[in-house]
């Protein structure tokens, strides 16, 4: 049976993360080895960005990917998102020297307002969106504010933000510490915001079926250096290579969407999703939870016992998300 072509929109397509993701997406890593796709590459208007996107398109053609049916390069969000089934919102204003997180929020608010409105107007009603550009959680909230009203009315559950990179980092560190492969680590999760307030949670984690606390047998490391290492890994990468994560961020975006669309088979992953009030998180915030997925639907893992330390951490990261929401909405006139 021949599958219908899926339209995949990628913003910031010629940037470092977009470039690292595109060739794997075109090869089938995102939606499966038998799913034909059409790529919609969105870049900033102006000659440098448009030339970069054109060059990327030429490279994609030169790879002769069997699944790649067509590539569209544009600076118009409505062209990029027209009929889109999947959207990876990677492009965002980067944080420059001396810029505070609030400044970054204000700078990106208008970008994600425009993209959210375009998604709501022209994308498929069932579009699945992952926001990668930081601050991702609040950018997802802005996107939803405009995509879920008006003519399109995208379901807010179909908009998510990426904490899979933090999740993958935690899994890799736990596996390395325990001396096992990463697939031996299960039921690890990240709560909250993609920021220094996130909570990497090992209280439910199993390594080769045993509690992580038993497998690693170092509570001081698990509750101290491990948490800080996950939170600060992005800064450590910048210090080591002189630029931010690109390959690992692209990989995490692909992991996020692949598992969302094709399912986790009851394994936990971490996604920032639209809160329904679970675990005391304010309704309507985009916060990271442990989730399972099946056929394009996510489900927050229910009825977990959250210890006092974790609950305090979840409350703190929620306070940051509420503050970010207020800054962004004030900028947008709400």
C-alpha positions in Angstrom: 0.0 0.0 0.0 1.3 3.4 -1.0 1.1 6.0 1.9 -0.1 9.5 1.3 2.7 12.1 1.3 3.1 13.9 4.7 4.0 17.6 4.7 6.7 18.4 7.2 7.4 22.1 7.9 10.7 23.1 9.5 11.4 26.7 10.6 15.0 27.9 10.8 15.7 25.2 8.3 19.1 26.5 7.2 20.3 27.0 10.8 22.6 24.6 12.6 19.8 22.5 14.2 17.6 22.5 11.1 20.5 21.5 8.9 21.5 18.7 11.3 17.9 17.4 11.2 16.9 17.7 7.6 18.9 14.9 6.1 17.8 12.4 8.7 14.1 13.5 8.3 14.4 13.0 4.6 15.9 9.6 5.1 12.9 8.4 7.1 14.0 8.8 10.7 11.1 11.1 11.6 8.0 9.3 10.4 9.3 5.9 9.3 11.1 4.1 6.5 8.1 3.8 4.3 6.5 7.3 4.7 7.0 9.7 1.8 7.3 13.3 2.8 7.3 16.8 1.4 9.6 19.3 3.2 8.6 22.9 3.8 11.7 25.0 4.7 11.0 28.3 6.4 13.7 30.9 6.7 14.0 34.6 7.3 13.3 36.9 4.4 16.4 38.4 2.8 19.1 37.2 0.5 21.6 35.5 2.9 19.0 33.3 4.6 17.2 32.5 1.3 20.4 31.6 -0.4 21.3 29.2 2.5 17.9 27.5 2.2 18.4 27.2 -1.5 21.7 25.6 -1.0 20.3 23.2 1.5 17.6 22.3 -1.0 20.3 21.5 -3.6 22.0 19.2 -1.1 18.8 17.4 -0.3 18.2 16.8 -4.1 21.8 15.6 -4.4 21.1 12.9 -1.8 18.4 11.3 -4.0 16.3 10.3 -0.9 13.6 7.8 -2.1 11.0 9.2 0.4 11.5 12.9 -0.4 8.9 13.9 -3.0 9.3 17.7 -2.9 11.1 20.6 -1.1 9.6 24.1 -0.8 11.8 27.0 0.4 10.0 30.1 1.6 10.1 33.0 4.0 6.3 33.1 4.2 4.9 31.1 7.2 1.6 30.6 5.4 3.3 28.9 2.5 5.5 26.8 4.8 2.6 25.6 7.0 -0.1 25.2 4.2 -1.5 21.7 4.8 1.3 20.8 7.1 0.9 17.5 9.0 4.0 18.0 11.1 5.8 21.2 12.2 9.2 21.5 13.9 9.5 25.1 15.1 13.3 25.3 15.4 14.0 28.9 14.3 14.0 31.5 17.1 15.9 34.6 18.2 19.1 33.3 19.9 20.1 34.6 23.3 22.9 37.1 22.9 25.5 38.3 25.4 24.0 40.2 28.2 20.4 39.2 27.3 18.2 38.1 30.1 15.6 35.4 29.8 12.9 38.0 29.9 14.5 39.8 27.0 14.6 36.6 25.0 10.9 36.0 25.7 10.0 39.5 24.5 12.1 39.1 21.4 10.5 35.7 20.4 6.9 36.5 21.4 6.1 38.2 18.0 7.8 35.4 16.0 5.7 32.7 17.6 2.6 34.8 17.5 2.9 35.0 13.7 3.8 31.4 13.3 0.9 30.3 15.6 -1.6 32.3 13.6 -0.3 30.9 10.3 -0.5 27.3 11.7 -4.1 27.9 12.8 -5.1 29.3 9.5 -3.5 27.0 6.9 -2.1 23.8 8.5 -3.9 20.5 8.7 -6.4 20.5 11.5 -4.5 17.5 12.9 -1.1 19.0 12.6 1.4 17.9 15.3 3.8 20.7 16.4 7.0 20.6 18.5 8.6 23.9 19.6 12.4 23.6 19.8 13.4 27.3 19.7 13.9 28.6 23.3 12.4 29.5 25.6 10.5 26.5 24.2 7.8 26.0 26.8 6.6 29.6 26.7 7.1 29.8 22.9 4.7 26.8 22.7 2.2 28.6 24.9 2.4 31.7 22.6 2.0 29.4 19.5 -1.0 27.8 21.0 -2.6 31.1 22.0 -2.8 32.0 18.3 -3.1 28.6 16.6 -6.0 27.4 18.7 -8.3 30.4 18.0 -9.8 31.8 14.8 -10.4 29.7 11.7 -8.0 26.8 12.4 -8.6 26.0 16.1 -5.7 23.6 16.4 -6.1 21.4 19.4 -3.7 22.7 22.1 -2.8 19.1 22.8 -1.3 19.0 19.3 1.3 21.6 20.3 4.2 20.5 22.4 7.7 21.8 23.5 10.9 19.8 23.5 12.4 18.5 26.7 13.6 15.3 25.0 17.1 16.7 24.8 17.2 17.0 28.6 15.6 13.5 28.9 18.2 12.0 26.5 21.0 13.7 28.4 19.8 12.3 31.7 19.4 8.8 30.3 22.9 8.9 28.9 24.4 10.0 32.1 22.6 7.4 34.1 23.6 4.6 31.7 27.3 5.8 31.8 27.3 5.9 35.5 25.8 2.4 35.8 28.0 0.9 33.0 25.0 -0.2 30.9 23.5 0.7 27.5 21.0 3.5 27.3 18.1 1.1 26.5 18.6 -0.4 30.0 17.4 2.9 31.6 13.6 3.2 31.9 11.1 5.4 33.7 13.4 8.4 33.9 11.6 11.7 33.4 12.0 15.5 33.4 9.5 17.8 35.0 8.8 21.4 34.3 10.5 24.1 32.2 13.4 23.7 29.8 15.6 25.8 32.0 17.8 25.6 35.1 14.7 24.9 37.2 13.8 21.6 35.4 13.6 18.6 37.7 15.4 15.4 36.4 13.6 12.7 38.4 15.1 9.3 39.1 12.6 8.4 41.9 10.7 6.0 39.5 13.7 5.1 37.3 14.7 1.5 36.7 18.1 0.3 35.3 18.0 -3.3 34.0 14.8 -3.7 36.1 16.3 -2.5 39.4 15.8 0.9 41.0 18.3 3.4 39.8 19.2 4.1 43.4 20.2 0.4 43.8 21.9 0.1 40.4 24.1 3.2 40.9 24.3 3.1 44.7 25.3 6.7 45.1 22.5 8.9 46.4 24.8 11.9 46.8 25.6 11.8 43.1 22.0 11.2 42.0 20.5 14.0 44.1 23.4 16.4 43.5 25.8 16.4 40.7 23.5 14.4 38.4 20.7 17.0 38.6 23.1 19.9 38.1 24.8 18.2 35.2 21.5 17.7 33.3 20.4 21.2 34.0 23.8 22.7 33.0 24.6 20.4 30.1 23.8 23.0 27.4 26.2 25.5 29.0 28.9 22.8 29.2 28.5 22.0 25.5 28.9 25.7 24.7 32.0 25.9 26.8 33.5 22.9 25.2 32.8 23.5 21.5 32.2 27.3 21.4 28.6 27.0 20.1 25.3 25.5 21.3 24.1 22.0 20.9 23.0 21.3 17.3 23.4 17.7 16.5 22.0 16.5 19.8 19.2 19.0 19.7 18.3 17.9 16.1 18.4 14.3 17.2 16.1 15.0 20.2 13.6 16.8 18.0 13.4 13.8 15.7 13.1 11.4 18.7 10.3 13.6 20.1 8.2 13.6 16.9 9.0 10.0 15.9 7.9 8.7 19.3 4.8 10.9 19.4 3.7 9.8 15.9 4.7 6.2 16.1 4.4 5.4 19.8 6.7 4.6 22.8 5.3 1.1 23.3 4.5 2.0 27.0 8.1 3.3 27.6 8.2 6.7 29.3 9.6 9.8 27.6 9.5 13.5 28.6 7.5 16.0 26.7 6.3 19.5 27.5 2.6 19.3 27.0 -0.6 21.2 27.7 -1.3 20.8 31.4 -4.7 19.6 32.5 -3.8 20.2 36.1 -2.0 16.9 36.7 0.4 16.9 39.6 -0.7 20.4 40.6 0.6 22.1 37.5 -1.4 25.1 36.4 -4.0 24.4 33.7 -2.9 25.6 30.3 0.8 25.8 30.9 3.2 23.9 28.7 5.2 21.9 31.3 7.3 18.7 30.9 5.8 15.5 32.3 6.5 11.8 32.0 4.4 10.7 29.1 3.6 7.6 27.0 2.5 8.0 23.4 0.5 6.0 20.8 -0.4 6.9 17.2 0.0 10.7 17.6 -1.6 10.9 21.1 0.3 11.5 24.3 -0.8 10.6 27.8 0.7 11.9 31.1 1.7 9.0 33.2 -1.0 8.9 36.0 -1.0 8.3 39.7 2.7 8.6 40.4 3.8 9.1 44.0 5.8 12.3 43.9 8.0 12.8 46.9 8.3 16.0 48.8 11.6 17.1 47.2 10.3 16.5 43.7 7.0 18.3 44.5 8.9 21.4 45.7 11.0 21.3 42.5 7.8 21.0 40.4 6.3 24.0 42.2 9.4 26.1 41.6 9.6 25.4 37.9 5.9 26.1 37.7 6.5 29.6 39.2 9.1 30.3 36.5 6.6 29.2 33.8 3.9 31.5 35.2 6.4 34.4 35.3 7.4 33.7 31.7 3.8 33.5 30.6 3.1 36.9 32.2 6.1 38.6 30.5 5.1 37.1 27.1 1.4 38.0 27.4 2.2 41.5 28.5 4.5 41.9 25.4 1.6 40.7 23.3 -0.9 43.0 25.0 -2.9 40.4 26.9 
